[in-house]
Amino acid sequence: MEVFRQDENGNKKVIAVLGKQEVIGEMTLLEGGTRCANIIALEDCELSVLSFQSFKDIPDTNPGVIALRKIMEQRKKSEALPA
């Protein structure tokens, strides 16, 4: 999957290319709000969908939630690095 953003002129800037078993949409899920990037599947994908309400019902001590928060922190740090 290719993660990208478009600038005001419509130019595409690729942020990341993700592979198997990668997580997408975690920032919106954890922080609420709207998406901050676009995603294009580069090949056939199987996706799982988790609603915000379902996610809220999972305790913060759940290992999956803890792992998701770590992924989000790592991605935020990598986005903060100068290009």
Backbone as ProteinMPNN parsed JSONL, in Angstrom:
{"seq_chain_A": "MEVFRQDENGNKKVIAVLGKQEVIGEMTLLEGGTRCANIIALEDCELSVLSFQSFKDIPDTNPGVIALRKIMEQRKKSEALPA", "coords_chain_A": {"N_chain_A": [[0.846, -1.155, 0.0], [0.513, 2.189, -0.797], [1.155, 5.14, 0.846], [0.153, 8.441, 0.771], [0.186, 12.051, 0.395], [-1.466, 14.946, -0.924], [-0.496, 18.076, -2.245], [-1.532, 21.581, -2.32], [-1.519, 22.057, -5.031], [-2.108, 19.686, -6.149], [-0.055, 17.899, -6.383], [1.477, 14.807, -5.754], [2.872, 13.433, -2.828], [4.696, 10.842, -1.713], [4.504, 9.213, 1.317], [4.968, 6.815, 2.628], [5.549, 3.319, 1.961], [3.757, 0.528, 2.536], [3.689, -2.853, 3.752], [2.709, -6.328, 4.033], [0.521, -7.124, 6.718], [0.578, -4.608, 7.866], [-0.515, -1.647, 9.583], [-3.107, 0.643, 8.961], [-4.675, 3.856, 9.159], [-4.523, 4.276, 11.862], [-3.929, 6.626, 13.263], [-6.138, 8.328, 12.986], [-8.015, 6.67, 14.19], [-7.076, 6.504, 16.848], [-6.837, 9.187, 17.634], [-9.114, 10.429, 16.782], [-11.123, 12.496, 14.589], [-10.396, 13.445, 11.167], [-9.037, 11.711, 8.292], [-5.518, 11.863, 7.513], [-4.009, 11.29, 5.355], [-3.792, 9.661, 2.121], [-4.423, 6.409, 0.711], [-3.274, 3.935, -1.488], [-3.839, 0.784, -2.819], [-1.305, -1.304, -3.873], [-1.323, -3.823, -4.744], [-3.523, -6.705, -4.614], [-5.373, -6.714, -1.576], [-6.217, -7.801, 1.742], [-8.359, -6.531, 4.064], [-9.11, -5.473, 7.39], [-11.698, -4.01, 9.241], [-12.231, -1.7, 11.812], [-14.446, -0.101, 13.809], [-14.661, 3.211, 15.259], [-16.177, 3.28, 17.613], [-16.19, 0.56, 18.371], [-13.468, 0.266, 18.84], [-13.132, 1.997, 21.001], [-14.371, 0.529, 22.966], [-12.564, -1.39, 23.688], [-10.307, -2.257, 26.222], [-7.643, -0.092, 27.412], [-5.495, -1.531, 28.273], [-5.257, -3.694, 26.655], [-3.252, -5.818, 24.658], [-3.195, -5.439, 21.852], [-4.096, -2.808, 21.525], [-2.098, -1.432, 22.868], [0.081, -2.045, 21.196], [-0.791, -0.766, 18.865], [-0.719, 1.915, 19.656], [2.048, 2.222, 19.969], [2.923, 1.896, 17.328], [1.745, 4.161, 16.202], [3.116, 6.209, 17.576], [5.735, 5.79, 16.616], [5.384, 6.345, 13.882], [4.59, 9.014, 13.978], [6.943, 10.172, 14.939], [8.692, 9.607, 12.8], [7.53, 11.126, 10.781], [8.069, 13.643, 11.708], [10.717, 14.026, 11.23], [13.119, 15.821, 9.271], [12.828, 16.065, 5.707]], "CA_chain_A": [[0.0, 0.0, 0.0], [1.256, 3.442, -0.864], [0.555, 6.202, 1.653], [0.584, 9.706, 0.188], [-0.588, 13.284, 0.575], [-1.423, 15.845, -2.068], [-0.406, 19.484, -1.861], [-2.604, 22.428, -2.856], [-1.452, 21.998, -6.495], [-2.44, 18.331, -6.562], [1.149, 17.071, -6.492], [1.474, 13.698, -4.803], [4.107, 13.16, -2.088], [4.613, 9.531, -1.067], [4.97, 9.238, 2.704], [5.449, 5.477, 2.99], [5.022, 2.146, 1.27], [3.528, -0.463, 3.591], [3.572, -4.225, 3.291], [1.782, -7.244, 4.695], [0.219, -6.998, 8.148], [0.777, -3.24, 8.336], [-1.713, -0.985, 10.095], [-3.412, 1.952, 8.383], [-5.796, 4.528, 9.806], [-4.384, 4.241, 13.321], [-3.912, 7.967, 13.86], [-7.53, 8.763, 13.067], [-8.686, 5.812, 15.165], [-6.648, 6.833, 18.204], [-6.991, 10.602, 17.955], [-10.376, 10.954, 16.274], [-10.93, 13.445, 13.5], [-10.431, 12.941, 9.801], [-7.785, 11.111, 7.817], [-4.465, 12.831, 7.2], [-3.291, 10.821, 4.172], [-4.515, 8.772, 1.218], [-3.772, 5.107, 0.557], [-3.581, 3.189, -2.707], [-3.354, -0.599, -2.783], [-0.435, -1.592, -5.007], [-1.703, -5.177, -5.139], [-4.709, -7.132, -3.872], [-5.21, -6.66, -0.12], [-7.306, -8.168, 2.637], [-8.398, -5.515, 5.107], [-10.047, -5.595, 8.506], [-12.202, -2.687, 9.612], [-12.609, -1.557, 13.212], [-15.09, 1.201, 13.998], [-14.182, 3.99, 16.4], [-16.92, 2.844, 18.799], [-15.666, -0.754, 18.763], [-12.135, 0.479, 19.388], [-13.286, 2.611, 22.325], [-14.831, -0.494, 23.903], [-11.438, -2.263, 24.04], [-9.525, -1.628, 27.303], [-6.309, 0.427, 27.076], [-4.486, -2.521, 28.663], [-5.25, -4.748, 25.647], [-1.977, -5.817, 23.934], [-3.374, -4.878, 20.511], [-4.194, -1.353, 21.671], [-0.749, -0.978, 23.23], [0.889, -2.136, 19.975], [-1.263, 0.278, 17.956], [-0.184, 3.193, 20.154], [3.483, 2.245, 19.662], [3.027, 2.134, 15.888], [1.406, 5.56, 15.98], [4.227, 7.03, 18.075], [6.855, 5.647, 15.686], [5.067, 7.046, 12.638], [4.628, 10.453, 14.254], [8.357, 10.555, 15.027], [9.299, 9.573, 11.466], [6.991, 12.256, 10.025], [8.654, 14.875, 12.233], [12.085, 14.153, 10.745], [13.205, 16.601, 8.033], [12.952, 15.246, 4.486]], "C_chain_A": [[0.899, 1.228, 0.0], [0.488, 4.506, -0.095], [1.073, 7.523, 1.097], [-0.329, 10.855, 0.6], [-0.489, 14.081, -0.711], [-1.338, 17.273, -1.565], [-1.519, 20.275, -2.538], [-2.625, 22.448, -4.382], [-1.782, 20.608, -7.034], [-1.241, 17.422, -6.753], [1.165, 16.031, -5.374], [2.847, 13.553, -4.159], [3.922, 11.844, -1.338], [5.256, 9.621, 0.311], [5.598, 7.903, 3.081], [4.882, 4.444, 2.029], [4.958, 1.047, 2.321], [3.329, -1.845, 2.992], [2.553, -5.021, 4.084], [1.704, -6.968, 6.19], [0.553, -5.625, 8.722], [-0.567, -2.659, 8.754], [-1.879, 0.344, 9.378], [-4.606, 2.543, 9.121], [-5.686, 4.633, 11.31], [-4.424, 5.625, 13.948], [-5.326, 8.515, 14.009], [-8.279, 7.964, 14.12], [-8.342, 6.213, 16.592], [-6.938, 8.275, 18.591], [-8.353, 11.161, 17.567], [-10.093, 11.911, 15.131], [-10.984, 12.771, 12.15], [-9.066, 12.407, 9.404], [-6.783, 12.192, 7.436], [-3.659, 12.421, 5.972], [-4.227, 9.954, 3.337], [-3.72, 7.484, 1.078], [-4.233, 4.483, -0.755], [-3.009, 1.787, -2.535], [-2.528, -0.846, -4.041], [-0.638, -3.011, -5.524], [-2.94, -5.553, -4.333], [-4.41, -7.177, -2.377], [-6.431, -7.245, 0.569], [-7.246, -7.194, 3.796], [-9.392, -5.89, 6.186], [-10.437, -4.187, 8.916], [-12.64, -2.717, 11.068], [-13.203, -0.167, 13.385], [-14.518, 1.897, 15.226], [-14.869, 3.525, 17.68], [-16.421, 1.488, 19.288], [-14.294, -0.621, 19.4], [-12.21, 1.058, 20.793], [-13.68, 1.589, 23.38], [-13.72, -1.461, 24.335], [-10.623, -1.574, 25.134], [-8.137, -1.187, 26.833], [-5.196, -0.547, 27.44], [-4.388, -3.677, 27.664], [-3.94, -4.687, 24.855], [-2.075, -5.227, 22.526], [-3.433, -3.366, 20.531], [-2.824, -0.777, 22.003], [0.151, -0.986, 21.988], [0.509, -1.043, 18.984], [-0.737, 1.645, 18.376], [1.317, 3.318, 19.857], [3.715, 2.524, 18.179], [2.776, 3.606, 15.591], [2.544, 6.477, 16.421], [5.416, 6.975, 17.122], [6.594, 6.424, 14.401], [5.071, 8.555, 12.833], [6.066, 10.948, 14.307], [8.989, 10.594, 13.64], [8.779, 10.711, 10.596], [7.623, 13.567, 10.47], [10.087, 15.079, 11.749], [12.113, 14.963, 9.456], [13.439, 15.698, 6.834], [14.254, 15.517, 3.757]], "O_chain_A": [[1.906, 1.287, 0.705], [-0.691, 4.743, -0.356], [2.282, 7.714, 0.964], [-1.445, 10.657, 1.08], [0.45, 13.915, -1.49], [-2.002, 17.65, -0.6], [-2.35, 19.706, -3.246], [-3.639, 22.816, -4.975], [-1.738, 20.383, -8.244], [-1.385, 16.297, -7.232], [0.903, 16.337, -4.211], [3.866, 13.55, -4.85], [3.091, 11.748, -0.435], [6.401, 10.05, 0.452], [6.622, 7.856, 3.762], [3.866, 4.673, 1.372], [5.97, 0.681, 2.919], [2.859, -1.984, 1.863], [1.657, -4.464, 4.718], [2.696, -6.623, 6.832], [0.784, -5.49, 9.924], [-1.621, -3.128, 8.326], [-0.913, 1.086, 9.204], [-5.446, 1.811, 9.645], [-6.641, 5.034, 11.976], [-4.911, 5.775, 15.069], [-5.669, 9.096, 15.038], [-9.09, 8.519, 14.861], [-9.22, 6.259, 17.453], [-7.251, 8.557, 19.747], [-8.706, 12.264, 17.986], [-8.939, 12.107, 14.753], [-11.535, 11.681, 11.997], [-8.07, 12.627, 10.094], [-7.166, 13.306, 7.078], [-2.725, 13.123, 5.584], [-5.306, 9.566, 3.785], [-2.508, 7.459, 1.295], [-5.418, 4.5, -1.088], [-1.85, 1.618, -2.156], [-3.006, -0.618, -5.153], [-0.179, -3.355, -6.613], [-3.36, -4.795, -3.458], [-3.34, -7.618, -1.959], [-7.542, -7.19, 0.042], [-6.206, -7.046, 4.437], [-10.398, -6.547, 5.919], [-9.603, -3.282, 8.935], [-13.33, -3.639, 11.503], [-12.531, 0.833, 13.135], [-13.963, 1.255, 16.118], [-14.22, 3.389, 18.717], [-16.248, 1.288, 20.49], [-13.984, -1.305, 20.376], [-11.447, 0.662, 21.674], [-13.363, 1.758, 24.557], [-13.919, -2.261, 25.249], [-10.279, -0.402, 24.981], [-7.533, -1.822, 25.969], [-4.07, -0.403, 26.963], [-3.53, -4.547, 27.81], [-3.549, -3.605, 24.417], [-1.136, -4.583, 22.059], [-2.88, -2.709, 19.649], [-2.44, 0.262, 21.465], [0.899, -0.035, 21.759], [1.378, -0.458, 18.337], [-0.351, 2.447, 17.525], [1.795, 4.405, 19.53], [4.602, 3.299, 17.819], [3.509, 4.224, 14.819], [2.893, 7.419, 15.71], [6.038, 8.002, 16.849], [7.493, 7.09, 13.887], [5.507, 9.294, 11.951], [6.377, 12.018, 13.783], [9.744, 11.517, 13.334], [9.516, 11.216, 9.75], [7.703, 14.509, 9.682], [10.619, 16.185, 11.845], [11.22, 14.812, 8.622], [14.15, 14.698, 6.923], [14.515, 14.915, 2.716]]}, "name": "protein", "num_of_chains": 1, "seq": "MEVFRQDENGNKKVIAVLGKQEVIGEMTLLEGGTRCANIIALEDCELSVLSFQSFKDIPDTNPGVIALRKIMEQRKKSEALPA"}
